[in-house]
Amino acid sequence: MYLAEGDLYLALQTKTIIVPKNFETEEEIEDIPEKKITISNYSPNLWITISASILILLIVVAGLFIKNRSTKRPARLLFKNQRDYYTLKSYIQKSLAKGIKKDKVKLVLKNKGWNTNQIDALLKDFKK
């Protein structure tokens, strides 16, 4: 039935054996040599799909891991020029050496117009 419709794949998947209408006598069947036909329960397409899915998943996970590592930029790259970087770094270093708390330094620098990301990046460099 399926072969008449031209769908051999569906016939194999449903494990359907098609017998032509002219096979009505046992004598004709006995003349045909026996062949063992094995149809696997798992389609090769299923294994290809599973393998491709695992590969895509690994690529996505690796991409996310690499992206997270690359977003941690050095503090000096947050500045337009080196002078600004060293000026702010020097100010923070001197302030912390005087015993001023990080929160107070950050507040003063924000009020002077420095970017929060720049301040935070430099404050992380100091352990105090």
C-alpha positions as CSV (number, residue, x, y, z in Angstrom):
1,M,0.0,0.0,0.0
2,Y,2.7,2.5,0.9
3,L,4.9,1.5,-2.0
4,A,2.1,2.2,-4.4
5,E,2.0,5.7,-3.0
6,G,5.8,6.0,-3.4
7,D,6.6,6.3,0.3
8,L,9.2,3.6,0.9
9,Y,10.5,5.4,4.0
10,L,7.0,5.2,5.7
11,A,6.7,1.6,4.8
12,L,10.1,0.9,6.5
13,Q,9.2,3.0,9.5
14,T,6.0,1.1,10.1
15,K,7.6,-2.2,9.3
16,T,5.0,-2.9,6.7
17,I,5.7,-5.6,4.1
18,I,3.9,-5.1,0.8
19,V,2.9,-8.3,-1.1
20,P,1.9,-8.0,-4.7
21,K,-1.5,-9.2,-5.6
22,N,-0.2,-12.0,-7.9
23,F,1.5,-13.7,-4.9
24,E,-1.4,-16.0,-4.1
25,T,0.1,-19.5,-4.3
26,E,2.5,-21.1,-1.9
27,E,4.5,-22.5,-4.8
28,E,5.5,-19.1,-6.0
29,I,6.5,-18.1,-2.5
30,E,8.7,-21.2,-2.1
31,D,10.6,-20.4,-5.3
32,I,11.8,-17.1,-3.9
33,P,15.1,-17.3,-2.0
34,E,14.8,-16.3,1.7
35,K,16.4,-13.0,2.7
36,K,16.6,-11.8,6.2
37,I,15.5,-8.3,6.4
38,T,16.3,-6.3,9.5
39,I,14.7,-3.0,10.2
40,S,16.2,-1.0,13.0
41,N,13.9,0.6,15.5
42,Y,16.1,3.7,15.4
43,S,16.3,5.7,12.3
44,P,19.7,7.0,11.2
45,N,18.1,10.5,11.0
46,L,17.3,10.3,14.7
47,W,21.0,9.8,15.5
48,I,22.0,12.7,13.2
49,T,19.4,14.9,14.8
50,I,20.6,14.1,18.4
51,S,24.3,14.5,17.4
52,A,23.5,17.9,15.8
53,S,21.5,19.1,18.8
54,I,24.3,18.2,21.2
55,L,26.9,19.9,19.0
56,I,24.7,23.1,18.8
57,L,24.2,23.0,22.6
58,L,28.0,22.7,23.1
59,I,28.7,25.6,20.8
60,V,26.1,27.8,22.6
61,V,27.5,27.0,26.0
62,A,31.1,27.6,24.8
63,G,30.0,30.9,23.3
64,L,28.3,32.1,26.5
65,F,31.4,31.1,28.5
66,I,33.7,33.0,26.1
67,K,31.4,36.1,26.1
68,N,31.3,36.3,29.9
69,R,35.1,36.2,30.0
70,S,35.6,38.9,27.4
71,T,33.2,41.4,29.0
72,K,35.6,41.9,31.9
73,R,37.6,44.7,30.4
74,P,40.6,46.2,32.1
75,A,39.9,49.5,33.9
76,R,42.1,51.6,31.6
77,L,40.0,50.7,28.6
78,L,37.1,52.5,30.1
79,F,38.8,55.9,29.8
80,K,39.2,58.1,26.7
81,N,42.9,58.7,27.4
82,Q,45.6,57.6,29.7
83,R,45.8,60.9,31.5
84,D,42.3,60.5,32.8
85,Y,43.0,57.0,33.9
86,Y,46.1,57.8,35.8
87,T,44.5,61.0,37.3
88,L,41.6,59.1,38.7
89,K,43.7,56.2,39.8
90,S,46.1,58.5,41.7
91,Y,43.3,60.4,43.4
92,I,41.7,57.1,44.6
93,Q,45.0,55.7,45.8
94,K,45.8,58.9,47.8
95,S,42.3,59.1,49.2
96,L,42.4,55.5,50.4
97,A,45.9,56.0,51.8
98,K,44.5,58.9,53.9
99,G,41.9,56.4,55.4
100,I,38.9,57.7,53.4
101,K,36.3,55.0,52.9
102,K,35.6,53.7,49.3
103,D,32.0,54.8,49.5
104,K,33.0,58.4,50.3
105,V,35.6,58.4,47.5
106,K,33.0,57.1,45.1
107,L,30.4,59.7,46.1
108,V,32.9,62.6,45.7
109,L,34.0,61.4,42.3
110,K,30.4,60.9,41.1
111,N,29.7,64.5,42.2
112,K,32.7,65.7,40.2
113,G,31.3,64.0,37.0
114,W,33.2,60.8,36.8
115,N,31.5,57.7,35.3
116,T,30.3,55.1,37.8
117,N,31.8,52.2,35.7
118,Q,35.2,53.9,35.7
119,I,35.1,54.6,39.4
120,D,34.0,51.0,40.3
121,A,36.7,49.5,38.0
122,L,39.5,51.4,39.7
123,L,38.1,50.8,43.2
124,K,38.2,47.0,42.6
125,D,41.9,47.3,42.0
126,F,42.4,48.5,45.6
127,K,41.9,45.9,48.3
128,K,41.2,48.3,51.2
